[in-house]
Amino acid sequence: MASHVIVADGDETNHGVIGYLRSRRTALTEAEYCNVLGISRKKAQRDRTIGAGPRFIKDQHGIRYLPEDVADFLEQHRRSSTIEDRRWR
């Protein structure tokens, strides 16, 4: 199995993980998804259970992720700093 492809995405370019996902034409298996994001299978399973990850497809062959769903999920969760998640009172 190849090592994961984590590369920072620049705002001006379409390279890195999101660019790779946008150019991919076939669904990712659970193993490919975990490899690309550099996460464990257990984390992917936990995220699916609690609804914290990207949309997925469950069919007779197992779990599949559409590349555009993963790319959209990653883009929605991009942050410039940790303060962006804080709620001000």
N, CA and C of each residue as an Amber inpcrd file, in Angstrom:
protein
   267
   0.8430000  -1.1670000   0.0000000   0.0000000   0.0000000   0.0000000
   0.8920000   1.2340000   0.0000000   0.5500000   2.2020000  -0.8090000
   1.3380000   3.4230000  -0.9140000   1.1270000   4.2910000   0.3170000
   2.1100000   5.1290000   0.6050000   1.9600000   6.0340000   1.7450000
   0.9760000   7.1420000   1.3950000   0.4260000   7.7690000   2.4150000
  -0.5980000   8.7800000   2.1630000  -0.0150000   9.9980000   1.4470000
  -0.9040000  10.7710000   0.8360000  -0.5310000  11.8520000  -0.0680000
  -0.8600000  13.2080000   0.5460000  -0.6050000  13.3930000   1.8230000
  -0.9740000  14.6480000   2.4610000  -0.0200000  15.7530000   2.0000000
  -0.5780000  16.7270000   1.3200000   0.1650000  17.8920000   0.8430000
  -0.7180000  19.0940000   1.1100000  -0.1620000  20.1240000   1.6740000
  -0.9570000  21.3240000   1.9860000  -1.5050000  21.9320000   0.7060000
  -2.7580000  22.3120000   0.7500000  -3.3920000  22.9800000  -0.3880000
  -3.1800000  24.4790000  -0.2600000  -2.6580000  25.0920000  -1.3000000
  -2.5250000  26.5430000  -1.3250000  -3.8340000  27.1600000  -1.7820000
  -4.1090000  28.3740000  -1.3750000  -5.3380000  29.0350000  -1.7870000
  -5.3500000  29.3350000  -3.2710000  -4.1730000  29.5430000  -3.8590000
  -4.1010000  29.9290000  -5.2650000  -3.9980000  28.7300000  -6.2080000
  -3.7390000  27.5550000  -5.6890000  -3.5280000  26.3970000  -6.5510000
  -4.5640000  25.3250000  -6.2980000  -4.6180000  24.3640000  -7.1940000
  -5.5350000  23.2480000  -7.0510000  -4.7280000  21.9560000  -6.9330000
  -3.6360000  22.0040000  -6.1720000  -2.7910000  20.8310000  -5.9870000
  -3.0620000  20.2220000  -4.6200000  -2.3180000  19.2390000  -4.2580000
  -2.4700000  18.6240000  -2.9530000  -3.6240000  17.6420000  -2.9240000
  -4.0840000  17.3440000  -1.7420000  -5.1220000  16.3280000  -1.5460000
  -6.4170000  16.7150000  -2.2520000  -6.8500000  17.9460000  -2.0840000
  -8.1180000  18.3600000  -2.6870000  -8.0240000  18.3120000  -4.2050000
  -6.9050000  18.7660000  -4.7640000  -6.7030000  18.6850000  -6.2150000
  -6.7000000  17.2560000  -6.7060000  -6.0320000  16.3790000  -5.9530000
  -6.0120000  14.9590000  -6.3080000  -7.4280000  14.3870000  -6.3160000
  -8.1960000  14.7030000  -5.2840000  -9.5580000  14.1850000  -5.1980000
 -10.4350000  14.7240000  -6.3170000 -10.2850000  16.0060000  -6.6320000
 -11.1000000  16.6070000  -7.7000000 -10.7820000  15.9990000  -9.0660000
  -9.5570000  15.5110000  -9.2560000  -9.1810000  14.9380000 -10.5520000
  -9.5050000  13.4420000 -10.6500000  -9.7780000  12.8160000  -9.5300000
 -10.0530000  11.3760000  -9.5160000 -11.4520000  11.0970000 -10.0490000
 -11.5950000  10.0350000 -10.8380000 -12.8820000   9.7190000 -11.4820000
 -13.5930000   8.5040000 -10.8860000 -12.9470000   7.7780000  -9.9780000
 -13.5710000   6.5970000  -9.3830000 -13.6830000   6.7710000  -7.8720000
 -14.6540000   6.0870000  -7.2940000 -14.8690000   6.1640000  -5.8510000
 -13.6750000   5.5660000  -5.1030000 -13.4510000   6.0660000  -3.9090000
 -12.3850000   5.5520000  -3.0580000 -12.9360000   4.4490000  -2.1630000
 -12.1710000   3.4030000  -1.9890000 -12.5300000   2.3940000  -1.0000000
 -12.2390000   2.9790000   0.3780000 -12.6850000   2.3080000   1.4070000
 -12.3920000   2.7690000   2.7570000 -10.8840000   2.8220000   2.9920000
 -10.1710000   1.8130000   2.5240000  -8.7140000   1.7770000   2.7010000
  -8.0340000   2.9340000   1.9630000  -8.4800000   3.2320000   0.7410000
  -7.9020000   4.3520000  -0.0210000  -8.1960000   5.6800000   0.6660000
  -9.4280000   5.8380000   1.1270000  -9.8240000   7.0590000   1.8410000
  -8.9290000   7.2690000   3.0620000  -8.7420000   6.2370000   3.8480000
  -7.9050000   6.3340000   5.0490000  -6.4520000   6.6400000   4.6790000
  -5.9760000   6.0240000   3.6210000  -4.6050000   6.2310000   3.1740000
  -4.3870000   7.6730000   2.7240000  -5.3130000   8.2100000   1.9470000
  -5.1800000   9.5780000   1.4370000  -5.2100000  10.5860000   2.5880000
  -6.0950000  10.3800000   3.5690000  -6.2030000  11.3160000   4.6750000
  -5.2290000  11.0360000   5.8100000  -4.5880000   9.8790000   5.7690000
  -3.6340000   9.5380000   6.8170000  -4.3030000   9.2490000   8.1470000
  -5.4870000   8.6310000   8.1010000  -6.2110000   8.2850000   9.3210000
  -6.3690000   6.7780000   9.4070000  -6.6870000   6.3010000  10.5950000
  -6.8900000   4.8640000  10.7710000  -8.2930000   4.4780000  10.3020000
  -8.4450000   3.1930000  10.0390000  -9.7530000   2.6690000   9.6480000
 -10.7610000   2.8430000  10.7810000 -10.2740000   2.6690000  11.9980000
 -11.1370000   2.8230000  13.1720000 -11.6690000   4.2630000  13.2670000
 -10.8280000   5.2600000  12.9700000 -11.2730000   6.6560000  12.9790000
 -12.3280000   6.8850000  11.9080000 -12.1220000   6.3420000  10.7090000
 -13.1080000   6.4810000   9.6300000 -14.4390000   5.8550000  10.0390000
 -14.3900000   4.6850000  10.6630000 -15.6060000   4.0100000  11.1100000
 -16.3160000   4.8250000  12.1930000 -15.5510000   5.3710000  13.1310000
 -16.1250000   6.1930000  14.1950000 -16.7700000   7.4480000  13.6020000
 -16.0790000   8.0820000  12.6560000 -16.6300000   9.2850000  12.0210000
 -17.9460000   8.9910000  11.3050000 -18.0230000   7.8430000  10.6280000
 -19.2760000   7.4730000   9.9530000 -20.3920000   7.2580000  10.9670000
 -20.0700000   6.6320000  12.0780000 -21.0690000   6.3310000  13.1020000
 -21.6840000   7.5990000  13.6810000 -20.8600000   8.6010000  13.9150000
 -21.3700000   9.8280000  14.5410000 -21.6870000  10.9260000  13.5220000
 -21.5030000  10.6430000  12.2450000 -21.8200000  11.6150000  11.2120000
 -20.8100000  12.7410000  11.1020000 -19.5590000  12.4820000  11.4810000
 -18.5360000  13.5290000  11.4950000 -17.6840000  13.5700000  10.2320000
 -17.8230000  12.6160000   9.3710000 -17.0020000  12.5690000   8.1650000
 -17.7850000  12.9310000   6.9260000 -17.1700000  12.7350000   5.7570000
 -17.8690000  13.0360000   4.5010000 -18.9670000  12.0110000   4.2170000
 -19.8470000  12.3640000   3.2910000 -20.8810000  11.4160000   2.8660000
 -20.2070000  10.1870000   2.2770000 -20.8930000   9.0560000   2.3530000
 -20.3340000   7.7970000   1.8580000 -21.4350000   6.9460000   1.2730000
 -21.0220000   5.9110000   0.5850000 -21.9530000   4.9430000  -0.0140000
 -21.6460000   3.5870000   0.6020000 -22.6940000   2.8960000   1.0140000
 -22.5390000   1.5350000   1.5310000 -23.2570000   0.6090000   0.5640000
 -22.4980000  -0.2680000  -0.0770000 -23.1010000  -1.2120000  -1.0190000
 -22.6110000  -2.6240000  -0.7310000 -22.9090000  -3.5500000  -1.6190000
 -22.5420000  -4.9510000  -1.3950000 -21.0310000  -5.1600000  -1.3700000
 -20.2610000  -4.1820000  -1.8590000 -18.8030000  -4.2960000  -1.8830000
 -18.1430000  -3.6140000  -0.6880000 -18.9200000  -2.9420000   0.1350000
 -18.3650000  -2.2620000   1.3030000 -18.6450000  -0.7760000   1.2620000
 -17.7770000  -0.0210000   1.8740000 -17.9100000   1.4300000   1.9730000
 -17.1370000   2.0870000   0.8340000 -17.7510000   3.0850000   0.2100000
 -17.1070000   3.8590000  -0.8600000 -17.3140000   5.3370000  -0.5710000
 -16.3330000   6.1210000  -0.9480000 -16.4100000   7.5750000  -0.8260000
 -16.2510000   8.1800000  -2.2070000 -17.1730000   9.0570000  -2.5940000
 -17.0150000   9.7690000  -3.8520000 -15.9670000  10.8560000  -3.6410000
 -15.0190000  10.9570000  -4.5540000 -13.9360000  11.9350000  -4.3770000
 -14.4410000  13.3590000  -4.1700000 -15.4950000  13.7490000  -4.9000000
 -15.9980000  15.1150000  -4.7520000 -16.6030000  15.3500000  -3.3660000
 -17.2000000  14.3030000  -2.7590000 -17.7460000  14.4440000  -1.4050000
 -16.6220000  14.6400000  -0.3850000 -15.5300000  13.8950000  -0.5560000
 -14.3850000  14.0250000   0.3510000 -13.7450000  15.3990000   0.1860000
 -13.5560000  15.8360000  -1.0720000 -12.9640000  17.1560000  -1.3280000
 -13.8430000  18.2620000  -0.7490000 -15.1610000  18.1700000  -0.9400000
 -16.0850000  19.1670000  -0.3840000 -15.9950000  19.2040000   1.1420000
 -15.9540000  18.0310000   1.7560000 -15.8560000  17.9350000   3.2110000
 -14.5750000  18.6070000   3.7030000 -13.4550000  18.3190000   3.0450000
 -12.1800000  18.9160000   3.4510000 -12.2050000  20.4320000   3.2780000
 -12.7650000  20.9060000   2.1920000 -12.8270000  22.3520000   1.9720000
 -13.7120000  23.0390000   3.0100000 -14.8010000  22.3980000   3.4040000
 -15.7000000  22.9780000   4.4100000 -15.0380000  23.0600000   5.7770000
 -14.0310000  22.2220000   6.0140000 -13.3860000  22.1750000   7.3260000
 -11.9950000  22.8010000   7.3400000 -11.6490000  23.5470000   6.2970000
 -10.3610000  24.2450000   6.2760000 -10.4220000  25.4350000   7.2190000
  -9.3500000  25.6540000   7.9390000  -9.2560000  26.7700000   8.8730000
  -7.9060000  27.4520000   8.7010000  -7.8910000  28.7460000   8.9790000
  -6.6410000  29.5020000   8.9810000  -6.0300000  29.5410000  10.3740000
  -6.8880000  29.3940000  11.3890000  -6.4090000  29.3780000  12.7680000
  -7.4120000  28.6200000  13.6300000  -6.9700000  28.2490000  14.8050000
  -7.8650000  27.5180000  15.7090000  -8.9410000  28.4160000  16.2970000
  -8.7330000  29.7050000  16.2840000  -9.7180000  30.6310000  16.8540000
 -11.0060000  30.6640000  16.0320000 -10.9670000  30.2470000  14.7670000
 -12.1620000  30.2620000  13.9250000 -13.2650000  29.3560000  14.4590000
 -12.9140000  28.3770000  15.2730000 -13.9000000  27.4500000  15.8160000
 -14.5370000  27.9370000  17.1130000 -13.9810000  28.9650000  17.7090000
 -14.5070000  29.4580000  18.9870000 -15.7770000  30.2460000  18.7910000
 -16.6560000  30.1330000  19.7560000 -17.8970000  30.9140000  19.7230000
 -17.7500000  32.0500000  20.7240000 -17.8920000  33.2430000  20.2380000
 -17.7400000  34.4170000  21.1150000 -19.0460000  34.6910000  21.8390000
 -18.9400000  35.0680000  23.0990000 -20.1290000  35.3570000  23.9250000
 -20.2740000  36.8160000  24.1440000
